[in-house]
Amino acid sequence: MTTLPPNPDLKLVLGSGSPRRRELIVQLGLTAHDVRPPDINEDVQAGEKPRDYVNRIALEKAKAVKIAADEVVLCADTTVACGRRILGKPADADEARAFLKLLSGRRHQVITAISVRREDCLWQRDVVSQVKMKSLSEAEIAWYLAIGDWEGKAGGYGIQGPASAFIPWISGSFHAVMGLPLPETAALLTAAGLPVCGAQP
């Protein structure tokens, strides 16, 4: 991986409107200079596999954000995969219910890809985590849908909220399932020259 010299004058731009990602970068000792969510087409291409999809979207996001010479942009994308099926953000409560019923009692993958860009240089990584959801009753699904925590979350649930009661087992990165794997993010930002405490390129 190409590593640029550290530059304390670089500013971090977060290319995401996710409040969870904003909270997570604080754990790296960073604050976004600006938040610029890109507007791109996130439709799945015909025959596209989940890991290929999430990496493509993260990369397209990073390329779409306009940045100055003294800025580094961080973008990410998270998807839930049940087999080859990609479960993005549900359009409504009915789709969220269908996602939860599909995941109920099964293991699935949560894939988060991160892309960092500084001028014409790009760095990218992905993290794949295995997650088990317990068998959900109709009452549990109805309760979760009613509180609205499913909105805007890949697969129709958020592991860091009330749905944590549904997840008895995870193998991988908890923060990646939330939407931003911290060690990998720190390494990419360090490679781009943005000083991050404790990061190793």
NORQUIRA-V453413 format. One record per helix or strand of 2 or more residues. SS is the DSSP state (H for helix, E for strand). FROM is the first residue (numbers start at 1). TO is the last residue. If there is no record, write none. Layout:
# NORQUIRA-V453413
[[SS FROM TO] [SS FROM TO]]
This chain:
# NORQUIRA-V453413
[[E 11 14] [H 19 26] [E 34 35] [H 50 64] [E 71 82] [E 85 87] [H 93 103] [E 107 118] [E 121 132] [H 138 147] [H 162 166] [E 169 171] [H 174 178] [H 182 191]]
